[in-house]
Structure formats: C-alpha cells, structure tokens
C-alpha cells in the first residue's frame, strides 16, 4: 500500500490517522550479483544468528543508570585506574588484546599463505612459528573516507578478504581479514568499520543476506521514509528527544549529535536505533572478548571553531575501544574513552567519587569522524521537506550549544590541563573540538598504523576517495601522509617514499594496486631524518595501496550522494570486491601470491632471507621503485633536510632557533610544497545542491 502525499495544511488529523496504517516492511534479502546460480554457499551461516543478536548485547552492556535518559551521559563511579596517560606506548589493554589476537592471526596467516597465497617452496608454518618469539607479523587494514561510496566500496573490498564468505576463497583474498591485527576507518570508512564491529563483528555477507536489518539506503538519511511523513516526523522527534536529554543533563551539544543519531538509525537494528550503544561497549562484545576481530580504530582531526587546519598542523585523533587521544606532540595523550564526559584536570577527576559514562555514544563517535556531512543538516530548512518535519528540525537545532557546521563538541575537555601537550590551546579550552578525519587531506587512516609502538609489517590501504574531477582517487591521501612526516607533528612516524600527485597520475598508479617501501634498505635516509632511538628501516611498514576504479560498475558516485537503490547498492559492493581481487584474478592470476610476498617481506628482511624468484617477479610488477629524488617534494628535498639536521646537532644556536620555529609551525601557516587539493578539504556548493535535490 502506498500513501498519498499529505498537504502541509492538513497535517493534523491526517497524520494521526495514518499512524494506524503504517506497516513494517520486510527485511530484504540479496543474492550475489556475481554468483551465476543466484545463491551463495556462505560459510558464515554459523555466525549469522549470533551476529543478528549482537546489537542487543551492545545495548545491554552499556545500559544507563537507573532513572537516566537514553543517550544522555550520566554519573558513575570512577575507576581505580588513571583516566589519562602520556602517549609513550600503546595502552596495557591494547597490548593484551594484540597479544591474544596474534595467537589467532598466526594460525590464520599460516592458512592464508598456504591455501590462498600458495607460495612456492615456502614453509609458512615454520616461518611463522619459529619467528613468533621475536616478532609476530602484524597486518593493518585501512579504509578511506568518501561517504556511502567509501562505505559500500569498502564493504566489497572487506568481503573479498573475509573467509566467512566462500566466494572470497574462490575469487578473492579470503583469510586476509582473519590474519589482520588492526582495522582502521575514517568518515565513510568509519561507518563500515563501526557497523561491522559494533554489531558483534557481523560479516558483509550476512548484511546482504538480510540476517541483520541495517544499511537501508533507498531513501535519504534526511528523509528516511520517503512520502511517509508520519514516520519521518517520528524519526526526527526521536532524534530531538535524544539531543534534548543530553542538553538537559548539562552537556553541550553540536550538529554532530544530530548527525550521529541519524547515522545510528541506519547502522543499528535495535528498537532504539543505537541510542544507548557506546563505543566503549565494544569491549563487552563476545567477538571482541574472543579476539575474533582486528583491533578497531577510527580517526578524527582536532580543530577549534573559526580556524582552518592543513595537513602539517593538524592534530590527528584516534578512537579505539579503550581510548581517545593523539600521538602528535601537540597533545601526546590518551584518555579512557568510557569516561570522556568526566570533569578532569590534568587527568584527575574534579570529583573523585563521580565520573561520567555514556558520553561515548557510538553514533556520536562515527558522526565525529564524518562531521563534514553536518553541513547538510544546516541546509535542510531551505529544501522542500514537509513543514511538520521542518518544525521538528528547528526544535532540534534550538537545543544546540554549538552551531558550527562541522565540529563535534567534546565538553568537558578530557585533556583539560594535561601537561604533556606542546600546543596549549588544546588543553586550556573547556571543550575539545573534533572534526571529520579527512579535513587534513589524509583521507586514508594510515596514521594509527605507522606508529612504532604498533610495529606493523604491512598496511593494506583501500582508497575510495573522490580526488579527480571524475571522482576517482589520485593518490592525494597517501602523498599527504608521506609529506606530513617532514612537519613537527609527523616527525617520528616515518612513511615510505611516494611520488607527488602529478607523477602518481602520469605513471597510472591509481589504475592498479601499488606496493610502496618494497626494499627497506632504501629507507635509511628516512630513519636518519627521524632520529628515533631504536628505529630501524624494517620498522617502516610496506604499504599496499588499492584504488577505487571501474570493473563491473561505475563506482565513482558523489561523496554527497545520500541514497542508493538496490542496483547501485550491490553494484558498488561487487565492484569493491573486484578492486580487491583484481577482477576476480582476471587481471592477474598470481595476485594472491603477490599479496603473500608483500606480507612476509619485512620479516624476510629482518632475518636476512632472500626473496624467492616468484616474489621478485611480483615486486617487479607492483612495486613503485622511486626513492628520495623521485618522491613528492616536502618543504625541502630530503637530502637538504638531512644536511640541516646534521648541522643542527653540532650547532646549539641553530638548534634553539629551529625549536622556536617548530613550536609555532604546529599552529600557524602552511609552508609545504605543491600538491593537489583533496576533494574533502572544501565542500563544493554544487555537490550540496545535488545532495539537496535528493531530499525532494
């Protein structure tokens, strides 16, 4: 039954009448487009029922205190452990998780190298087991931002790595996900990571089969029920009640609260649409307790309202199940994410008997990493949405403490008064302001994975950005991460050489997977520049970069496209699968072998083991062979930087002057070299207009 459009003037009694006519649509089920018989013998069946119940587990694990409103933070007893620490290493909790996770990944990696990669004349079990007492091969997966395009393309890419789906064994890199230690996401990639993690490590295959009712994207997130005005009005009233509860509890609110609640309706199947699911509740999920998932991390940037961030001066924040904080010297601190709503001074609670819980709402965290989309909400009043919906929306906006269009307000500031920060304005403000993780042009979340404390061997990065005029990636993100290491904020976090965007396109690197940092011996100049004690060339991870490109579907949809029909939805996921698998191996039947060669490369170099002939052929096919001279230009070429560094070591006056310059450069103007601007840095007005048209 389809309902007629209701005229604005008659919204009253007709609205009440229609409430009784609303029926619940059945959950849709899909068959794989690339499956010739229309069905999938999915090996994830055994996990489907538990995954479907996962959201209730999450909600129950973060149940509010008696009498507290859903979504609103509430008082709770402070833990016995410190709430804030200096960023000298990973937390004890993360270290314990990684240790247990790697007991699993070692076994899974042996299986992957034997069954999927099928390396010749290579004893995977002996290689992994004999070396595990010294080093466990550590794999990271990174999924870029780019709205629903990035989420859906990333879903296909992730599916191709997941051996819970049989098709990944036959035509993909099945088992690589099970072999991974870390998983990072940013903006649209954050939606992907958050969706699968917070629903108790659901598989993409289970989402597509309808075993869990999420990702219903047929209608825009801003008008989710189409012409059904009653359901849409109720949707906004539910959001309004959440924001009001937080506001009335005495906590600042921002547009990110609205955006996060809207996202939660798409990402969580429980009756309250994730209203009371927290990010820290990941700790309580069975899949996390059993170390079944890679350690998840999402990324945001710090930015005070009225300021503009660039790659070199940004403070990159990460949020994992245990902590929120930054490795950057501007902050150099982490706070327990479960208690980030607590009033602290230099990490100490103002009231030692009472801390705050429930501030870390999962939707709010995912909205923080994608706050660029907040600008849509401010413009809804200019669209032709129904008058009743606009009325509710205006009520919601009236509860906001901050109406800046892209910030998330974390107040009270969990880092207030912290003495480890080099930029004081971060720690003297009562509010911590975070924004979309791609605003500094690092649209692929590499940064958490290149920290020495995590000791990664290889990063598989999936770039679904829209950098070019035709909305394909062009390497801007990886170039930005490479260049950032030459600013004070990035020094100490080395990244392998990459070319500038112009050469990236000229060499057609965005048309296939590319390996960067293939030969650790060529990275010595980077180690010398960073000057970190105990840091070796083999500590710089090898990077395998994937790029969104067309295989079976035009996957270059707008970042600001807010709805997808079934064909588009499945088309992007299928195309993502093919990006990861090189067209189901049609472009390279040896692709899984080459992936295996990339995984073991750093360990071979540490042990002095020469590559096999087949791995040499793979590296000849996929490695970018440039070095210092061919790499993207930083403030000065690296040789000059090294000369200056060596001179500074013997000249105390030069060292002092250099220190003054570095302390100001984290908060002042960009002095970097030429590079293309990422499409995420500014919101194109035409894209806004196109997005608004989808609401009609």
Secondary structure, 3 states (H helix, E strand, C coil): CCCCCCCHHHHHHHHHHHHCCCCCCCCCCCCCCCCCCCCCCCCCHHHHHHHHCHHHHHHHHCCCCCCCCCCCCEEECCCCCCCEEECCCCCHHHHHHHHHHHHHHHHHHHHHHHHHHCCCCCCHHHHHHHHCCCCCCCEEEEECCCHHHHHHHHHHHHHCCCCCCHHHHHHCCCCHHHHCCEEEECCHHHHHHHHHHHCCCCCHHHHHCCCCCCCCCCCCCCCCCCCCHHHHHHHHHHHHHHHHHHHHCCCCCEHHHHHHHHHHHHHCCCCCCCCCCEHHHHHHCHHHHCCCCCEEEEEEEECCCCCCCCCCCCEEEEEECCEEEECCCCCCEEEEHHHCCCCEECCEECCCCCEEECCCEHHHHHHHCCHHHHHHHHCHHHCCCCHHHHHHHHHHHCCCCECCCCCEEEECCCCCCCCCCCCHHHHHCCEEEEEECCCCCCCCCCHHHHCHHHCCCEEEEEECCCCCCCCCCCCHHHHHHHHHCCCCCCCCCCCCCCCCHHHHHHCCHHHCCEEECCCHHHHHHHHHHHCCCCCCHHHCCEEEEEECCCCCCCCCCCCCCCCCCHHHHHHHHHHHHHHHHCCCCCCCCCHHHHHHHHHHHHHHHHHCCCCCHHHHHHHHHHECCCCCCCCCCCCCCHHHHHHHHHHHHCCHHHHHHHHHHHHHHCCCCCCCCCCCCCCCCCCCHHHHHHHHHCCC
